[in-house]
Amino acid sequence: FNMGLVMFENSQFADAEDEEEYQKQRFGEVNAKEVESSSSTTFDPPLYIQRYSKVVELCRSLLVTSVADLGCAELTLFQYFKNMGTITNIVSVDLDKRLLETHARRTRPLMVDFMDRRDI
């Protein structure tokens, strides 16, 4: 199958202070830790796993062959897609080049991928 990683350079901000100012304008003065500590809702299983499961379920039921994961971060959803027999093209896109480079190893095939070939 075909797979691509796309990295966009975020040139919108001249430096970290500009980005910080943008975040304050967009989200106000509240930081993520304050929001996290004030939340009392707990999901079981975690919400991100529920989202991934629903996406995979929909892709299977619709026999999807190509997927674009926008905002892929650690390429977690990619690992679900690469094991689906119907998907032949995956494009993973994220703004954080360093994060993609760190997790690019997740796109490499495993030994088991060669041991159990499937007809496509």
C-alpha positions in Angstrom: 0.0 0.0 0.0 1.0 3.6 -0.4 1.8 5.9 2.5 2.9 9.5 2.7 3.9 11.8 5.5 3.3 15.5 4.9 4.9 18.2 7.0 3.9 21.8 6.9 6.3 24.5 8.2 4.3 26.8 10.4 5.7 30.2 9.4 2.8 32.1 10.8 4.7 33.2 13.9 8.0 35.0 13.9 8.9 33.6 17.3 7.5 31.8 20.4 6.2 35.1 21.9 4.0 35.7 18.8 2.6 32.2 19.0 1.9 32.6 22.7 0.1 35.9 22.0 -2.0 34.2 19.3 -2.9 31.4 21.7 -4.0 33.9 24.3 -6.2 35.7 21.7 -7.7 32.5 20.5 -8.2 30.7 23.8 -8.1 33.5 26.4 -5.9 33.4 29.5 -6.9 30.0 30.6 -4.2 27.4 30.1 -4.7 23.7 29.4 -3.8 22.6 33.0 -6.5 24.8 34.5 -9.1 23.3 32.1 -7.9 19.8 32.8 -8.1 20.2 36.6 -11.6 21.7 36.5 -13.1 18.8 34.4 -14.7 16.0 36.3 -15.9 13.9 33.3 -14.1 10.6 32.8 -14.6 8.4 29.8 -14.1 4.7 29.8 -12.6 3.7 27.4 -10.8 7.1 26.9 -12.5 9.3 24.4 -9.7 9.2 21.8 -10.0 5.4 21.6 -13.8 5.7 21.1 -13.1 8.1 18.2 -10.6 5.9 16.6 -12.9 2.9 16.9 -15.7 4.8 15.3 -13.5 5.9 12.4 -12.3 2.4 11.8 -15.8 1.0 12.0 -17.0 3.6 9.4 -14.1 2.9 7.1 -14.7 -0.8 7.2 -18.5 -0.5 6.6 -17.9 1.9 3.7 -15.0 -0.1 2.2 -12.8 3.0 2.2 -9.6 2.6 0.1 -7.9 5.9 0.7 -7.5 7.9 4.0 -6.1 11.3 4.9 -5.3 11.8 8.6 -5.1 15.5 9.1 -3.5 16.4 12.4 -2.0 12.9 12.8 0.4 13.8 15.7 1.9 10.5 16.9 0.5 8.5 13.9 -1.7 6.4 16.3 -4.6 6.2 13.8 -2.2 5.1 11.1 -1.6 1.9 13.1 -5.3 1.1 12.9 -5.5 1.9 9.2 -2.4 -0.1 8.1 -4.0 -3.3 9.4 -7.2 -2.8 7.4 -7.3 -4.9 4.2 -9.3 -2.4 2.2 -7.1 0.7 2.7 -4.4 1.0 0.1 -3.5 4.7 0.4 -2.8 6.6 3.6 -1.6 10.2 3.9 -0.8 11.5 7.3 -0.5 15.3 7.7 0.7 17.4 10.7 2.2 20.8 11.4 4.8 19.5 13.9 7.7 18.3 11.8 9.7 17.1 14.8 6.7 15.1 16.1 6.3 13.4 12.7 10.0 12.6 12.4 10.0 11.1 16.0 7.1 8.8 15.2 7.9 8.0 11.5 9.1 4.5 12.6 5.5 3.6 13.2 5.0 3.6 9.4 7.6 0.9 8.8 6.3 -2.6 8.2 6.6 -5.2 11.0 7.9 -8.7 10.4 4.4 -10.1 10.8 3.3 -7.9 7.9 5.5 -10.0 5.6 4.4 -13.3 7.2 0.7 -13.0 6.6 0.2 -11.5 3.1 -3.3 -10.5 2.1 -4.8 -10.2 -1.4 -5.5 -6.6 -2.3 
